[in-house]
Amino acid sequence: MSGTVSSPRRRAVASGVPAAGALVPSAPRVPRSIRLAAHAAALTLVPSGLWRIAIALGWDSGFTDEQLHPGNYPGAMSFYLIGLSLLAEAVGLLTLGLIHRWGEELPHWVPLLGGRRIPVPAAVIPASTGAVLVTLITVSGAFNWNAADNMGAPGSPEGVHYWVMTACYLPLLAWGPLLAVVTAAYYRRRRRERRGGRGTRAGVSVGLRPCPGRR
């Protein structure tokens, strides 16, 4: 082979298109069951969020107390209920980071830190803490669902309205355990990667192709 041939990585950088032999980020090898668990964890917040949004838009939820009385909606409190629902779902969607590349390496568009690997403890500790807290809160809420200061309070929904609200909040019981399962799988996968179990280097897969003209 005559002349000097630039490396595939340099050609990729110059053209902006990954070339054969360039270092290309690889997608995490996550079992299908863990992917399903991560998506299910994020979806557990959807029913209760839709329930709150429906109230914000004027749906009669069965509450007759001053704060959630249907006569107050739509109104100023609508922004609070919608914002709370969107924030809760955004937190739930963070679970997907435990199965995708952006949960292991910051995207390149992130200022200053883009492209850097996320330390395992930086993801596992918050996720594990969240799983424990969510489980404690939801289980405690389930045991006290009909307490005098909860659904047993005057002005709370009854009949069909009661069961609709209960059904919307019931999936939250699965949020904590599902998050714990996905977090444990994330931890094990990252530990294997650090030990070279996936045959990768620094979180990237290396593709090699013989240089043209060389035998």
Salt bridges, closest charged atoms under 4 A:
GLU104 OE1 - ARG101 NH1 2.77
GLU104 OE1 - ARG117 NH1 3.84
GLU104 OE2 - ARG189 NH2 2.92
GLU193 OE1 - ARG117 NH2 3.13
GLU193 OE2 - ARG198 NH1 2.78
